[in-house]
């Protein structure tokens, strides 16, 4: 039957014609946010790259998250990126970084293998001044997330600023060296040594830094044996 006649009969019978309805929107589930460590690292990197939590973002070239082995047993933590780190986006790549690499090599570690390197601050303070408490507080969640993802067996704080901020103390570096501290809620063992930039200025203290590294290496071996 032709459609017009069919419509005529149907309306005579009082039957409403079927009308195409507007498509019903099918709810699309929001993409699930993955909790996989790889996805968490990606998010962390993105957040640090776009971070504006403190005024340092205005003067930096880029945020410097960290570098190395994401399954490392060791985590080395310094203070903040300097000029070279800000330019290249990697911690400890200037002169102090070369010395840090040599220190790590002396205990059998290499950047990218067995160790992850990060800083308390992810943005460079102007003229390499000390981090302000508000900057440290703003940046702390990033470092906390890095530590939670890596779950290092041992943390090595290099320099007074890193050590004091990680341990929440104002004790001097000499007072903090030579002891095993417990970091935060996890209680991860933490050892304190000199900052390599200080050692470049004061090479006579390299011997004491070597004592710290041997102390840390011995502890790490014992932790591994447990
Ligand atoms: N000093 C630090 O504490 N961290 C760096 O990344 C470079 C120099």
Boltz pocket constraint, residues with backbone or C-beta under 6 A from the ligand:
constraints:
  - pocket:
      binder: B
      contacts: [[A, 78], [A, 79], [A, 80], [A, 81], [A, 82], [A, 85], [A, 90], [A, 91], [A, 92], [A, 93], [A, 94], [A, 96], [A, 97], [A, 118], [A, 119], [A, 158], [A, 197]]
      max_distance: 6.0
